[in-house]
Amino acid sequence: FSLLLFAFLSAGILMSALWQGGVIKTFDFSLLISPQRTLLVSLAVIITIAGMVVVTYWHAQQYVAAIFYGNGINAFATTKDLDRSIKSLSIAVNLGSSQDRYHRTLSQVLLLKAGEVLRKKDLKPDELQTQFQVALQGSLEVARRATAVNPAEPQNWSQLASIYENVMSVINGADGPAIDAYKKASAGDP
């Protein structure tokens, strides 16, 4: 900031010195000479302002998504709180849906949540099954969305294959999709 401020002030002093020395001539112009020109200038200013608002909103949304993504990773890394991590990562995925790594990370945490549900001994069998299915289906769905967002990224396909591989003992026929996903991953990164 200091360098830019110094450069701006130096350029202003240089322009002033050149004008005082007669090197630079001044001239007058007006954008508001005729009503037609005034209309065009007004439209250009309105379109520019609207464009700036849209771009600022999009960048702010991406920035907030990155903050929630970081919070989700920190929640898992520091406290191993899967629920808080899932909540933050879900918000990041909703705000930054074009980021495949957000989807991939949420998918991994949901798979960990499914494993945690299976280790619980205090749940009734039907509650256990319901919570496991919700976490597993969420993990698979988010991993599929990651492959849809960026099908050229081999890590997305590898993550999807890994999920299928982890649930082969629970879901019959999961080996086929796992093999297909691993083939797509290896095609992208042999």
N, C-alpha and C positions, 0 to 999 in steps of 0.2 A: 504494500500500500504506500509506503514512504517513497519508494522509487517511482511509482506511477504518479504520485502527487508532485514530486520534484520534476519529473519529465513534463507534466502538464503545465506547471508554473514556468518552467524554462521555455517551453514552446510559446507560451503567452508573452513572455518578456521578449523573446526573439521576434515574434510577429509585430509587437509594438515598436521595437527598435527599427525594424525594416520599414514600417509604415512612417515613422518619424523621419527616417532618412530618405524617404521618397522612392524607395525601391519597389514598394507595393503600393499600387494605386487603389483607391476606394471607389466603389460604385454603389448605386442605390437600386434596389429591386423590390417588388412587392408581389406577393402571391395573391393578393386580394384586389387586383385591379378591376376585374370584371366579375359579374355574378356567376358565370360558368366556371371560372377558375376557382372562385371561392367555394362553390359546391364540390368540385373535384378535390380540392385540398381538404375540405371537411370530411368527405368520404374516405380519403386516404388516411387521415388521422384516426377516424373511427375504426376502420379496418385494422390499422396498426395496433391500436389499443386493445381491440378484441383479440387479436392474435397473441399479443403479449400476455393477456389474462389467461388464455387457453394454455399457452406454453408454460407459464408460471404455475398454473394448477397442476399440469402433468408432472412437472419437475418436483413440485411439492409432494405430490402423491407418491412418486418413486422414492423420494427421500424418506417419507414416513414409513413406507414399506421396508426400506433398508433398516430403519431404526427398529421396527418390530421384528425383523429377521434377526438382527443382532441380539435383541432382548430374548428371543426364543432360544437362540444358541447358548447365550449366557445362563439362562434359567436351567437348561439341561446340564451344562458344563459345571456350574457351581453348586447347584442344589439337587440335581437329578430329579427335579420336579417336572414330570412328563406332562401333567395337565396344564401347567402354566406355559410350558414350552409349546405344547400343541396350540394353545389359545393364541399366543403371540405369532407363531408361524402361520396359523390359519389367516390371521389378519394380514400378514405380509403377503400371503398367496393371493388374497382377495384384492389387495391394493396393487401389487406388482405381478399381475398374472402373466406377464410376458417373460418373467425370469424363471427359467427351468430349474435353477439351483434351489429356489424357494420350494418348488414342488418336490424336488428330490429329497431335500432335508426333511420336510414335513412327512413324506412317505416313510423315511427311516424312523422318525420318532413315533409315528403311528404303529409301525411294526414292533418297535420296542414296547409300546403300550399293550399291544396284543399279547406279547410274551409275558408282560407283567400280570395281565389278567389271568393267564393260564396258571401262574404261580400262586394266585390267591387261593387260600384254603377255606376262607370264611364265606364264600358265595354259594348260593344254591346252584344246582346244575343248569337250570334254565336261565338264571341271571348270568352265570359264567358264559354260557353259549351266546347269549345276546350281546354282552359286552365284547366278547372275542370277535364275533361276526362284525360288529360295528367298527371296531378298530382295524380289523383285517380288510374289510371292504373299503374303508376310508384310505388305507395304505395303498391298496391296489388301484383305486380310482385316482388318487393323486399321482401315483407313479405313471399311470396311463396318460394323464394330462401332461405330465412332464415330457413324455415321448411325443405328444401331439404338439406341444409348444416348440420343441426343438428336436425333430426326429433325426437330425444329423449328429447329435451328441451321443457318443457311445455310453457314457456314464448313465444316461437316462434308461437306456435299454438294459444295461447291466443291473441297475437298481430294480427294475421290473422283474428281471430274471431271478434276482436274489430273493425277492419276495416270494415268487412262485416256488423257488427251491426250498425256502424255509417252511413252507406250508404243505409240502408234498405228503407228509405223513398224516396231515389232517384233511386235505382236499384231494379226492381221487381225480386223476387226470391233470394235475398241475405240472407234471413233467413236460408235457407237450408245449404249453406256452413258455415254460422256462427255457427249453431248448431253442424255440423260435426267437425269443428275446436275446439269448446269448449269441445266436447266429447273427442277428442284426447288430449287436454290439461289436462282435468281432469283424463284421464287414466294415464298420465305421472306423475301427482302430485295430487292425490285425496284429 
